[in-house]
Amino acid sequence: HLFFGIAIDEKAREIILLSKMLLLPVYGIAVLGHLRQHTRNITNYYSFTEKIILRWLRFLVWSFLIIWTIAAVSQLLFAYGQLEIPQYGGQFTNLALGLFVLAIGYFGIRQTTIFFPAHLIEASGGTPMVLTRKEEGNDQQEKEEETGIDETEQLDRSQYLQLLQFMETEKPFLDGQLTIFKLATQIEMPPHRISKLINSYGKVNFFDFVNRYRIEEIKDKIHQKVHRQQTLLAIALDCGFNSKASFNRAFKKWTGKTPREYIQGENPLDFLNN
């Protein structure tokens, strides 16, 4: 047998094939790990997850792992078992891989850009306006050394109150595409600073911080009977949500009730067409 033009014996060939079989699922599992990390990261920077959570990529990776499993089992059954499988299971594998490639093309065409906004990248000299954990820690340590812990705590509280006041008066959460970078530009505060204040004092990530304001805005509209003139979905879209599913999840999380249950509790005689 030849491998890249080099003659190899049967034993070496089996080792190479086995290595290839083992490496593929390792790569797949590693990608799934990165996707889980991505899901956690976007909640620190985005107030929405639609089109950026990469469910399609997770679907492709799992599809690939399933195809690999079937192909590997087919090969093993043919090599060490008594089961006769046409082309070592290659007919199914080739068909599945063909569909897999088509799926990559389909999802790739539909995928929108999820990189940081261009104007923020340019403003930061070609890199996103985000500090790493190490840099953020160094920045905080230097500030504490310069001002003292008590003064730093006072500054933190003052800036957090400033952030809360800005959210209540300017209502940036009504923007369905709000990111921590947009908010940083509006309030003139570094993104990592906003993130630290939200985590430290609000005990939530950016995603939950913003969506809680959206839910409170919706509750105010319900109390004002706006739902009698508009559907709940229309109200949710006006308040910054991008889909009915994301609205329902957030509402249930922050109120413990579905939107319909909440309205019926507030106005038992209301009959909604939502």
VENNORCOR-V96189 format. One record per pair of residues at least 24 apart in sequence whose ideal C-beta (glycine too) atoms are under 6 Angstrom apart, sorted by the first residue. I is the first residue (numbers start at 1). GAP is how many residues later the second one is. Records with the same first field share a line. If there is no record, write none. Layout:
BEGIN
I = GAP, GAP
END
This chain:
BEGIN
21 = 51
24 = 44
25 = 43
28 = 33, 36, 37
31 = 30
32 = 29
43 = 162, 164
44 = 151, 161, 162
45 = 134, 135
46 = 133
47 = 131, 160, 163
48 = 194
50 = 192, 193
51 = 61
52 = 62
56 = 51
63 = 37
67 = 29
120 = 61
129 = 52, 62
130 = 61
131 = 61
136 = 56
159 = 38
160 = 37, 41
163 = 34
167 = 46
173 = 37, 40, 41, 67
174 = 66
176 = 64, 66
180 = 26
211 = 39
212 = 42
214 = 25, 26
215 = 35, 36, 39
222 = 41
231 = 43
232 = 27, 42
END
